[in-house]
Amino acid sequence: MKLIDLSHTVYSGLVTYKGLPAPLICDYLSRETSRANYEGGSEFQIGKIEMVTNTGTYIDCPFHRYADGKDLSEMELERFVDLPAIAIRIDPAQLAIASEAFKGFDLRGRAVLVHTNWSRHWDTSAYFENHPFITAGGAEYLRDQKVLLVGIESHNIDDTRTRNSRPVHSALLRAEIPIVEHLCNLDQLPDEGFTFSAVPPKFKGAGTFPVRAYGKVG
């Protein structure tokens, strides 16, 4: 069995989504300060993190888009762990990913991971501009195929060039199909024969949170 890490590293100051604040990661209790609490030179660090939920590689649940949708705490654990998966390879020059990209594949009951190679731009200004996205028709096709989850190696699963209605988020999350954005290393996965996991903490009142996404091969 081989585990393949599909997540970006989150560090203090990382900008995941242009216009949203970067995380602050620091000591709440430093090792030096903690020594006064213990004998024998023992020391501990208690960290503090301030961030928006859309940071790093993250998963969207229905509550992210819909007030009546399930939040992180209400989603069944089975929706996040060891999902049979398939990787769909997209030409890096392709911007709009329509339904034709998914036809001819057995998608039902699988996590669909869209490999665009866009993560090569991660942590650069190019990452935010003219990124690959799935079209409304592509999202409707995936929904109708009864997929379990859709992940993409891109800045956003929707087209962000205009103030549109975010049809991909709308269609998939209304159908309770989670979305994982900002994936990486999808080139290290086989096309099929692996499982996908992306587990968020069990927060009430939040629809998005960073995950340690990974593929399991063999």
TADA-V456629 format. One line per field, one symbol per residue. ss: DSSP state (H for helix, E for strand, L for the rest). phi: phi as a letter, one per 30 degrees, with the letter a starting at -180 (. if undefined). burial: + if it has 24 or more other C-alpha atoms within 12 Angstrom, else -. A space follows every 50 residues. Layout:
BEGIN
ss: ???
phi: ???
burial: ???
END
This chain:
BEGIN
ss: LEEEELLLLLLLLLLLLLLLLLLEEEEEELHHHHHHHLLLLLLLLEEEEE LLLLLLLEEELHHHLLLLLLLLLLLLHHHLLLEEEEEEELLLLLLEELHH HLLLLLLLLLEEEEELLHHHHLLLHHHHLLLLEELHHHHHHHHHLLLLEE EELLLLLLLLLLLLLLHHHHHHHHLLLEEEELLLLHHHLLLLLEEEELLL LLLLLLLEEELLLEEEEL
phi: .bccdccddcbdjdccbejcdddccaddbdddddedcbciidbbccdbbc adddbidbcccedecbdcdddedcddeddcchdebbccdceeddccccde dcdjcdceibdcccccidddceibddddchddbcdeddddddeddiddab bbcadadcdcdbdddhddeddddddhcdbccidaidddcddbibcbbacc dccdibcbaebcdacccj
burial: ---+++++++---++++----++--------------------------- +-+++++++++++++---++++--+---++++++++++++----+++++- ++----+++++++++++++++++---++-++++++++++++++-+-++++ ++++++++++-----++++++++++++++++++++++-++++-+++++++ +----++++++++++++-
END
